[in-house]
């Protein structure tokens, strides 16, 4: 397969409410910023993938609001509804499939919707919606399943929150840079047992964009290329009751195929930094298990050991992660962007030394029903 | 370098106003099962899935993950692609790139809609900007009525010309057992006498709301030839989703998005004289006046030549370029599936599986999608492997 790379990235600052910007404005901001980061112009962009969700935008055909702002007026364009990592995967396939370059841009404004109603609409309308299931209550079920199975403690999960909000202090784009202790997390208001407020990601507004190019575009771009080494996605069963919520088997499958494509045999040793979708604190250790970074059930101890901290042997979410900014759909693309910045050595004060290989991860559906895993490299 | 890609199987439901006997996932499963049977594969053979519909019709968020037991996506890669009316062609094009990229060998494309569960216009009006367009100029019919009026004013086309298009679609649908309007023929007078919805569009001029699903199997070169005796090769595809604002569309000119998308696709597929080079076209014509005007954008005839071209019978079965042997969108409109049905029906024609609606000896077929803010997609299929 042809070598392709991420040659430009951009993010807005993530905020609770961007009163001064529409979706259109945010998309325009990151589109122009990504072009500028790559040192390219719109003429170098062959095609565009936008990422949006009709429920979050309160608009049917939500892509209609942003095509022009993404510079797609007279270009081939399509729209993925799902996490930005999935949109980026389609963008990559279009470069492998013949285009020189794809611009991928995602936006969402949590401030303009009601995420309880919107995430409730993911569930079966007859059997599950009336129960009040939403993103948070279903995550609470998963957290309980995970803790019960392996004896993971609330304190271990709280440590993830302390670590990631602390990392966010070094990321100028993050929404929630916080100095926390485990005690602060444990004493924060209970949202849905065992999840407390500081175990949960915030509601955010934001947008992000990347440019993926072939070798011709890489030569033309002024930025340092971040090569796409491996990517794969996979979904498991729909009904929560049909799933083993403590065993992320779709993630395991996606990770194995991404590793195979990238030639990675031992992910724990070969991956220098990981940006993963920690919408809730317990998700970070659970996804690390699914990614094969430790044995099933060992995610809590892994966090306690400090291995996932800024100075550990596997730094996870040095950007502050999704816990520190959660613009839905955008958040996975942000993981990809943060991994790219790490590989470029341009992550500023949250840069990890000597990153050659980075992992980025995004999810779709309730409790990570569907996962997308990316491996990026400097070579 | 892109791999060559072909369609090797298609499946669709028997489309109806109201499928009370199945839920959405079961309806999707019907189409998927038929598509797999058509190319003698099982779900195990499918490497990845692309699915699309319009969220607000059924009010189901995250249809990719919701659908998996119906679409076959359990422990498989599945992705949702949604672009409004063009969703079906967007799904087909996404499936094409899944294979062309080299990432997957056999990919299933699914489009579906259960319009009986929706307030269709209530959902569609929300596509427009909430401040400027939504309360003044939105929904499907008003902007189509504007286009039709402008076309009549410019070229002297009549309601009778449009009714002739509607007659063709409804007549062709009688050959297609899957069509929503199968078994319900209309005469020219009945179309002309049907109730006025928004001048000059009458009930007989417009598409229905349909419950239905479509599925199409795409395969890579080297795989496709082994699985299908006569695969339908993808020769080109092109997309122009030109506008964001309804007020920016100039209805006095040709359909710009279709002109641009078709010219790009024709160049890629080596089409020089579309009315001669295509043997059949499955066009996304949501209402009758599009059947006059948009064939001009496609270059079948010069601007203003649409009515004469239609009355001369060139687009009828057995004409120069048979248009919509399936009965088209005006005979079946399960919105997320509608444009994928155009691709599926074009593939059926190339594969020679059209039975009563088959056009003889199809070598090259055109499919289009339409939607959003006057957007167009073009998809070209052929019997011969592309160069």
Interface residues (C-beta under 8 A of the other chain):
Chain A: X1 X2 X24 X53 X54 X55 X58 X59 X60 X61 X63 X64 X65 X66 X67 X68 X69 X72 X73 X74 X76 X77 X78 X79 X80 X81 X82 X86 X89 X90 X92 X93 X94 X96 X97 X98 X118 X119 X121 X122 X124 X125 X232 X233 X234 X235 X236 X237 X238 X249 X250 X253 X254 X364 X365 X366 X369 X370
Chain B: X1 X2 X3 X54 X55 X56 X59 X60 X61 X62 X63 X64 X65 X66 X67 X68 X69 X73 X74 X75 X76 X77 X78 X79 X80 X81 X82 X83 X84 X90 X93 X94 X96 X97 X98 X100 X101 X102 X103 X123 X124 X126 X127 X128 X129 X130 X238 X239 X240 X241 X242 X243 X244 X260 X371 X372 X373
